[in-house]
Amino acid sequence: MGGAVKVRFAQVGDTDELVEMARVNAETRPNLQFNETRTRAAIASYLLNAQPTMWVAEKDGALYGLLVADFYPYRYFDGLFTTQEVLFVKPEKRGTRAATLLMRELIAWSKMLGAREIVGGNDNEHNSDRTARFLSHFGFRTVGHAMRLEL
């Protein structure tokens, strides 16, 4: 049967699998070119500085979920906020507890940092309504409109 799904901080030994998850996730933005070198640089930045911060979901030693987040001070207000930048679960593992456990970890981390809010969602038009419904279960609400001008 196997063990339970666990969420933990990504580690050095996860690098190649993180790159592959990022590569699959990049398919949701076909207008952009995946860059493995930049991906590895982002992972190295996390490992060195915790910015961004990365968690993985694993079961029985196999990784199948990734959450990338960061934190920033407000420019005009006191305090800081966190961002949910990537929430990815391998297609064959969607519908498991991975996304829920990753989001719970993000919320706990954000509270630990003293963040005033988490900004996140879906910026790639891939399952946007489904993502919004999922995030609403954690108390997220739609605010404004995200817009993009592709050049």
N, CA and C of each residue as an Amber inpcrd file, in Angstrom:
protein
   453
   0.8260000  -1.2010000   0.0000000   0.0000000   0.0000000   0.0000000
   0.8580000   1.2480000   0.0000000   1.9520000   1.2190000   0.7650000
   2.8350000   2.3800000   0.7630000   2.5320000   3.3320000   1.8900000
   3.4340000   4.3030000   2.0230000   3.3070000   5.2850000   3.0770000
   2.3820000   6.4290000   2.7050000   2.2820000   7.3450000   3.6250000
   1.4290000   8.5160000   3.4310000   2.1400000   9.5640000   2.5850000
   1.3420000  10.4490000   2.0160000   1.8890000  11.5880000   1.2900000
   2.5080000  12.5240000   2.3210000   3.7230000  12.9730000   2.0480000
   4.4220000  13.9100000   2.9310000   4.7880000  15.1540000   2.1410000
   4.7970000  16.2730000   2.8180000   5.2730000  17.5260000   2.2390000
   6.4960000  17.9420000   3.0290000   7.5220000  18.3430000   2.2970000
   8.7690000  18.7780000   2.9310000   9.4280000  19.8210000   2.0390000
  10.3940000  20.5230000   2.6220000  11.1920000  21.4330000   1.8180000
  11.9720000  20.6290000   0.7840000  12.1180000  21.1890000  -0.3950000
  12.9330000  20.5570000  -1.4310000  14.3870000  20.5100000  -0.9560000
  15.1110000  19.4990000  -1.4260000  16.5030000  19.3070000  -1.0380000
  17.3770000  19.2210000  -2.2790000  18.6800000  19.3200000  -2.0820000
  19.6330000  19.2780000  -3.1890000  19.3950000  18.0600000  -4.0760000
  19.1820000  16.9020000  -3.4860000  19.0020000  15.6800000  -4.2510000
  17.7390000  15.6520000  -5.1000000  16.8550000  16.6190000  -4.8980000
  15.6040000  16.6960000  -5.6650000  15.7620000  17.4840000  -6.9600000
  16.9160000  18.0900000  -7.1730000  17.0780000  19.0620000  -8.2520000
  16.6320000  18.5420000  -9.6110000  17.0900000  17.3950000 -10.0260000
  16.7240000  16.8990000 -11.3580000  15.2180000  16.6900000 -11.4850000
  14.5940000  16.1560000 -10.4350000  13.1430000  15.9390000 -10.4870000
  12.3900000  17.2760000 -10.4700000  12.9010000  18.2590000  -9.7390000
  12.2900000  19.5940000  -9.7530000  12.3390000  20.1920000 -11.1550000
  13.4640000  20.0220000 -11.8210000  13.5950000  20.5230000 -13.1930000
  12.5590000  19.8590000 -14.0910000  12.3780000  18.5560000 -13.9440000
  11.4150000  17.8490000 -14.7950000   9.9860000  18.2780000 -14.5010000
   9.6460000  18.4930000 -13.2240000   8.2990000  18.9860000 -12.9020000
   8.1000000  20.3750000 -13.4870000   9.1280000  21.2210000 -13.4000000
   9.0320000  22.5610000 -13.9870000   8.8490000  22.4770000 -15.5010000
   9.5310000  21.5420000 -16.1300000   9.4190000  21.3680000 -17.5820000
   7.9720000  20.9920000 -17.9710000   7.3810000  20.0660000 -17.2330000
   5.9960000  19.6680000 -17.5180000   5.0520000  20.8340000 -17.2390000
   5.2700000  21.5260000 -16.1350000   4.4240000  22.6780000 -15.7980000
   4.5320000  23.7710000 -16.8610000   5.6960000  23.9220000 -17.4570000
   5.9070000  24.9540000 -18.4800000   5.0290000  24.7340000 -19.7080000
   4.5280000  23.5300000 -19.8990000   3.6460000  23.2590000 -21.0290000
   2.3520000  24.0590000 -20.9520000   2.0330000  24.6010000 -19.7710000
   0.8300000  25.4280000 -19.6400000   1.0460000  26.8320000 -20.2050000
   2.2800000  27.1490000 -20.5560000   2.6130000  28.4410000 -21.1830000
   3.3460000  28.1750000 -22.4920000   2.6560000  27.6440000 -23.5140000
   3.3260000  27.2540000 -24.7600000   3.9280000  28.4230000 -25.5320000
   3.5430000  29.6350000 -25.1940000   4.1030000  30.8090000 -25.8680000
   5.4880000  31.1890000 -25.3340000   5.9270000  30.5360000 -24.2650000
   7.2310000  30.8210000 -23.6670000   8.1350000  29.6030000 -23.8050000
   9.4220000  29.8460000 -23.8870000  10.4190000  28.7830000 -24.0360000
  10.9470000  28.3680000 -22.6710000  10.8030000  27.0960000 -22.3120000
  11.3570000  26.5880000 -21.0640000  12.8730000  26.7430000 -21.0930000
  13.4570000  27.1510000 -19.9640000  14.8870000  27.3640000 -19.8820000
  15.4210000  26.5770000 -18.6770000  16.0590000  25.4630000 -18.9520000
  16.5600000  24.6160000 -17.8740000  17.6220000  25.3190000 -17.0370000
  18.4740000  26.1020000 -17.6640000  19.5290000  26.8140000 -16.9310000
  18.9200000  27.7760000 -15.9140000  17.9020000  28.5190000 -16.3230000
  17.2430000  29.4510000 -15.3890000  16.5160000  28.6900000 -14.2910000
  15.9310000  27.5530000 -14.6500000  15.2420000  26.7330000 -13.6570000
  16.2280000  26.2560000 -12.6010000  17.3730000  25.7630000 -13.0420000
  18.3920000  25.3060000 -12.0940000  18.9150000  26.4720000 -11.2500000
  19.0030000  27.6620000 -11.8290000  19.4370000  28.8380000 -11.0680000
  18.4090000  29.1930000  -9.9900000  17.1290000  29.0750000 -10.3090000
  16.0810000  29.3470000  -9.3100000  16.1610000  28.3350000  -8.1750000
  16.4030000  27.0780000  -8.5130000  16.5340000  26.0420000  -7.4850000
  17.7650000  26.3200000  -6.6210000  18.8650000  26.7030000  -7.2470000
  20.0810000  27.0310000  -6.4920000  19.8440000  28.2180000  -5.5660000
  19.0990000  29.2170000  -6.0370000  18.7760000  30.3700000  -5.1960000
  17.9670000  29.9430000  -3.9810000  17.0190000  29.0530000  -4.2080000
  16.2450000  28.5240000  -3.0810000  17.1640000  27.8160000  -2.0890000
  18.0220000  26.9410000  -2.5910000  18.8900000  26.1640000  -1.7080000
  19.8600000  27.0470000  -0.9400000  20.2840000  28.1450000  -1.5310000
  21.2380000  29.0480000  -0.8940000  20.5660000  30.0910000  -0.0050000
  19.4480000  30.6670000  -0.4740000  18.8510000  31.8200000   0.2020000
  17.4110000  31.6370000   0.6590000  16.7870000  30.5290000   0.3070000
  15.3600000  30.2880000   0.5890000  14.4590000  31.2930000  -0.1230000
  14.9510000  31.8720000  -1.2000000  14.1310000  32.7750000  -2.0120000
  14.3270000  32.4430000  -3.4660000  13.3660000  31.8450000  -4.1080000
  12.0500000  31.4780000  -3.5790000  12.1680000  30.2880000  -2.6310000
  11.0510000  29.9130000  -2.0230000  11.0060000  28.7380000  -1.1690000
  10.2480000  27.6480000  -1.9130000  10.7260000  26.4180000  -1.8040000
  10.1330000  25.3040000  -2.5460000   9.8320000  24.1340000  -1.6200000
   8.6250000  23.6000000  -1.8020000   8.2190000  22.3850000  -1.1110000
   7.8850000  21.3310000  -2.1420000   8.0260000  20.0930000  -1.7480000
   7.6380000  18.9750000  -2.6060000   6.6720000  18.0780000  -1.8470000
   5.8120000  17.4180000  -2.6070000   4.9650000  16.3550000  -2.0630000
   5.5880000  15.0530000  -2.5330000   5.7000000  14.1080000  -1.6220000
   6.2890000  12.8200000  -1.9810000   5.5390000  11.6970000  -1.2960000
   5.6160000  10.5570000  -1.9050000   5.0760000   9.3400000  -1.3200000
   6.0160000   8.2140000  -1.6940000   6.4300000   7.4770000  -0.7000000
   7.3490000   6.3530000  -0.9140000   8.5910000   6.7830000  -1.6850000
   9.0890000   7.9790000  -1.4070000  10.3060000   8.4710000  -2.0410000
  10.1300000   9.0680000  -3.4200000   8.9240000   8.9990000  -3.9820000
   8.6730000   9.5620000  -5.3180000   8.0660000  10.9500000  -5.1870000
   8.6610000  11.9160000  -5.8790000   8.1390000  13.2830000  -5.8610000
   7.0690000  13.4320000  -6.9250000   5.9670000  14.0910000  -6.5610000
   4.9510000  14.3280000  -7.5750000   4.2090000  15.6340000  -7.4090000
   4.6490000  16.4790000  -6.5110000   4.0430000  17.7960000  -6.3700000
   5.0960000  18.8180000  -6.0000000   4.8430000  20.0520000  -6.3940000
   5.7790000  21.1530000  -6.1630000   5.0030000  22.4260000  -5.8760000
   5.4260000  23.1570000  -4.8780000   4.8980000  24.4890000  -4.6170000
   6.0850000  25.4280000  -4.4790000   6.0300000  26.5280000  -5.2200000
   7.0640000  27.5670000  -5.1630000   6.4080000  28.8280000  -4.6430000
   7.0110000  29.4250000  -3.6380000   6.4620000  30.6410000  -3.0310000
   7.6030000  31.6040000  -2.7270000   7.2320000  32.8270000  -2.4800000
   8.2290000  33.8270000  -2.0980000   7.5780000  34.8200000  -1.1550000
   8.3650000  35.7050000  -0.5910000   7.8230000  36.7320000   0.3020000
   8.4720000  38.0660000  -0.0270000   7.7070000  39.1080000   0.2030000
   8.1410000  40.4580000  -0.1460000   7.6050000  41.4520000   0.8710000
   8.3560000  42.5200000   1.1290000   7.7760000  43.6090000   1.9150000
   6.8360000  44.4070000   1.0100000   5.8160000  44.9670000   1.6060000
   4.9710000  45.8940000   0.8430000   5.7960000  47.1250000   0.5080000
   5.5310000  47.7370000  -0.5940000   6.2550000  48.9570000  -0.9710000
   5.7490000  50.1810000  -0.2100000   4.4670000  50.1940000   0.1350000
   3.8800000  51.3930000   0.7460000   3.2070000  51.1340000   2.0780000
   3.2760000  49.9140000   2.5710000   2.5940000  49.5590000   3.8070000
   3.5540000  48.8180000   4.7290000   3.1940000  48.7340000   5.9950000
   3.9500000  47.9240000   6.9380000   3.7310000  46.4530000   6.6430000
   4.7160000  45.6470000   6.9480000   4.5550000  44.2030000   6.8560000
   5.0010000  43.6150000   5.5390000   4.6790000  42.3470000   5.3790000
   5.0550000  41.6300000   4.1600000   3.9220000  40.7310000   3.7250000
   4.0550000  40.2420000   2.4940000   3.0860000  39.2930000   1.9480000
   3.8540000  38.1660000   1.2850000   3.1780000  37.0510000   1.1190000
   3.7790000  35.9240000   0.4240000   3.0440000  35.6950000  -0.8950000
   3.7240000  35.0170000  -1.8010000   3.1220000  34.7100000  -3.0910000
   3.1660000  33.2100000  -3.3370000   2.0770000  32.6900000  -3.8370000
   2.0170000  31.3140000  -4.3130000   2.2790000  31.4190000  -5.8060000
   3.4870000  31.0610000  -6.2150000   3.8900000  31.2620000  -7.6050000
   3.6540000  30.0390000  -8.4760000   3.9330000  28.8700000  -7.9540000
   3.7300000  27.6250000  -8.6950000   3.0900000  26.6210000  -7.7530000
   2.0120000  26.0310000  -8.2080000   1.4230000  24.8800000  -7.5410000
   1.2340000  23.8390000  -8.6310000   2.0200000  22.7800000  -8.5770000
   2.0270000  21.7750000  -9.6360000   1.9640000  20.3880000  -9.0340000
   1.0980000  19.5770000  -9.5960000   1.0360000  18.1600000  -9.2680000
   1.0880000  17.4140000 -10.5910000   1.9310000  16.3950000 -10.6550000
   2.0440000  15.6190000 -11.8890000   0.6560000  15.1450000 -12.3290000
   0.3980000  15.1770000 -13.6300000  -0.9440000  14.8290000 -14.1230000
  -1.4840000  13.5020000 -13.5940000  -0.6520000  12.4930000 -13.5050000
  -1.1270000  11.1820000 -13.0560000  -1.4120000  11.1350000 -11.5560000
  -1.0350000  12.1790000 -10.8220000  -1.2640000  12.2280000  -9.3770000
  -2.2750000  13.3010000  -8.9750000  -2.8920000  13.9500000  -9.9450000
  -3.9110000  14.9490000  -9.6170000  -5.1070000  14.2520000  -8.9970000
  -5.7370000  14.9200000  -8.0530000  -6.8380000  14.3040000  -7.3250000
  -6.3830000  13.6390000  -6.0350000  -5.0750000  13.6210000  -5.7930000
  -4.5530000  13.1090000  -4.5230000  -4.5460000  14.2670000  -3.5280000
  -3.9950000  14.0380000  -2.3690000  -3.9400000  15.0810000  -1.3340000
  -2.7660000  16.0380000  -1.5120000  -1.9520000  15.8430000  -2.5350000
  -0.7180000  16.6120000  -2.6810000  -0.9610000  18.1170000  -2.7040000
  -1.8530000  18.6000000  -3.5450000  -2.0830000  20.0400000  -3.6630000
  -2.5960000  20.6150000  -2.3400000  -3.4970000  19.9010000  -1.6980000
  -4.0340000  20.3660000  -0.4140000  -2.9320000  20.4620000   0.6300000
  -2.1040000  19.4420000   0.7260000  -1.0240000  19.4570000   1.7150000
   0.0010000  20.5490000   1.4110000   0.2980000  20.7660000   0.1420000
   1.2260000  21.8380000  -0.2310000   0.6520000  23.2090000   0.1540000
  -0.6330000  23.4200000  -0.1120000  -1.2430000  24.7120000   0.2380000
  -1.2750000  24.9200000   1.7510000  -1.5680000  23.8820000   2.4960000
  -1.5540000  24.0040000   3.9600000  -0.1610000  24.4010000   4.4520000
   0.8620000  23.8440000   3.8250000   2.2350000  24.1910000   4.2020000
   2.5220000  25.6560000   3.8910000   2.0720000  26.1270000   2.7320000
   2.2500000  27.5360000   2.3640000   1.5600000  28.4440000   3.3740000
   0.3550000  28.1180000   3.7530000  -0.3920000  28.9480000   4.7050000
   0.3150000  28.9670000   6.0570000   0.7540000  27.8190000   6.5380000
   1.4660000  27.7600000   7.8240000   2.7540000  28.5700000   7.7680000
   3.5090000  28.4430000   6.6770000   4.7600000  29.1920000   6.4960000
   4.4880000  30.6900000   6.4690000   3.4580000  31.0850000   5.7630000
   3.1110000  32.5080000   5.6650000   2.7540000  33.0800000   7.0320000
   1.9880000  32.3200000   7.7950000   1.6390000  32.7670000   9.1570000
   2.8890000  32.8560000  10.0230000   3.7890000  31.8840000   9.9020000
   5.0210000  31.8760000  10.6850000   5.8730000  33.1120000  10.3770000
   5.8770000  33.5180000   9.1030000   6.6270000  34.7160000   8.7150000
   5.9630000  36.0080000   9.1840000   4.7100000  35.9300000   9.5880000
   3.9630000  37.1220000   9.9650000   3.3750000  37.8530000   8.7630000
   3.2150000  37.1440000   7.6550000   2.6590000  37.7680000   6.4460000
   1.2290000  38.2190000   6.7040000   0.8490000  39.2780000   6.0390000
  -0.5130000  39.8040000   6.1620000  -1.4610000  39.1610000   5.1690000
  -0.9140000  38.6350000   4.0610000  -1.7560000  37.9850000   3.0640000
  -0.8940000  37.1310000   2.1330000  -1.5710000  36.2340000   1.4420000
  -0.9490000  35.4140000   0.4060000  -1.5930000  35.8010000  -0.9110000
  -0.7670000  36.1030000  -1.8910000  -1.2550000  36.4200000  -3.2270000
  -0.9380000  35.2180000  -4.1090000  -1.9210000  34.7330000  -4.8150000
  -1.6820000  33.5740000  -5.6560000  -2.8070000  33.3570000  -6.6290000
  -2.8080000  32.2060000  -7.2160000  -3.8480000  31.8650000  -8.1740000
  -3.2560000  31.1900000  -9.3790000  -3.8010000  31.5230000 -10.5230000
  -3.4250000  30.8780000 -11.7700000  -3.2180000  31.9650000 -12.8130000
  -2.0370000  32.0140000 -13.3880000  -1.7490000  33.0650000 -14.3740000
  -1.4970000  32.4990000 -15.7580000  -1.9670000  31.2620000 -16.0080000
  -1.6310000  30.6480000 -17.2860000  -2.8320000  30.1410000 -18.0740000
  -4.0220000  30.4270000 -17.6410000  -5.2520000  30.0170000 -18.3250000
  -5.4440000  28.5060000 -18.3730000  -4.6910000  27.7720000 -17.5830000
  -4.8080000  26.3170000 -17.5310000  -5.6250000  25.9430000 -16.2980000
  -6.8390000  25.4770000 -16.4970000  -7.7270000  25.0940000 -15.3890000
  -7.9500000  26.2410000 -14.4070000  -8.1090000  27.4510000 -14.9220000
  -8.2390000  28.6240000 -14.0580000  -9.4320000  28.5370000 -13.1190000
 -10.5890000  28.1500000 -13.6210000 -11.7680000  28.0630000 -12.7580000
 -11.5880000  26.9890000 -11.6920000 -11.0140000  25.8750000 -12.0850000
 -10.7720000  24.7860000 -11.1310000  -9.7890000  25.2300000 -10.0500000
  -8.7430000  25.9380000 -10.4560000  -7.7660000  26.4440000  -9.4890000
  -8.4230000  27.4300000  -8.5340000  -9.2530000  28.3260000  -9.0600000
  -9.9410000  29.3050000  -8.2040000 -10.8460000  28.6040000  -7.1900000
 -11.5800000  27.5920000  -7.6310000 -12.4380000  26.8440000  -6.6970000
 -11.5920000  26.1530000  -5.6300000 -10.4770000  25.5710000  -6.0430000
  -9.5930000  24.9050000  -5.0950000  -9.0870000  25.8900000  -4.0470000
  -8.5760000  27.0400000  -4.4920000  -8.0320000  28.0220000  -3.5500000
  -9.1060000  28.6040000  -2.6390000 -10.3370000  28.7090000  -3.1510000
 -11.4150000  29.2600000  -2.3200000 -11.6800000  28.3830000  -1.1010000
 -11.3790000  27.0990000  -1.1700000 -11.5570000  26.2120000  -0.0140000
 -10.6350000  26.6020000   1.1400000  -9.5780000  27.3320000   0.8520000
  -8.6400000  27.7840000   1.8800000  -8.9130000  29.2160000   2.3150000
  -9.9470000  29.8380000   1.7540000 -10.2870000  31.2060000   2.1050000
  -9.8110000  32.2550000   1.1230000  -9.1580000  31.8420000   0.0460000
  -8.7570000  32.8040000  -0.9830000 -10.0160000  33.3460000  -1.6520000
  -9.9440000  34.5850000  -2.0930000 -11.0590000  35.1740000  -2.8310000
 -10.5240000  35.9050000  -4.0450000 -11.3550000  36.0070000  -5.0380000
 -10.9690000  36.7080000  -6.2600000 -10.9470000  38.2000000  -5.9920000
  -9.8550000  38.8460000  -6.3880000  -9.6900000  40.2820000  -6.2020000
  -9.1980000  40.8620000  -7.5200000  -9.9760000  41.7100000  -8.1380000
  -9.5320000  42.3650000  -9.3660000  -9.4360000  41.4140000 -10.5380000
  -8.6170000  41.7660000 -11.4830000  -8.4140000  40.9840000 -12.7000000
  -6.9300000  40.9720000 -13.0270000  -6.4190000  39.8020000 -13.2910000
  -5.0450000  39.7070000 -13.8050000  -5.1220000  39.8480000 -15.3090000
  -4.2340000  40.6350000 -15.8690000  -4.2360000  40.8520000 -17.3130000
  -2.8230000  40.7410000 -17.8320000  -2.6940000  40.4250000 -19.1140000
  -1.3820000  40.2550000 -19.7120000  -1.4180000  40.7760000 -21.1490000
  -0.3730000  41.4500000 -21.5330000  -0.1740000  41.8610000 -22.9290000
   1.0650000  41.1290000 -23.4070000   0.8870000  40.1700000 -24.2940000
   2.0340000  39.4360000 -24.8230000   2.6760000  40.2500000 -25.9280000
   3.9870000  40.3760000 -25.8670000   4.7410000  41.1590000 -26.8420000
   5.5860000  40.2630000 -27.7240000
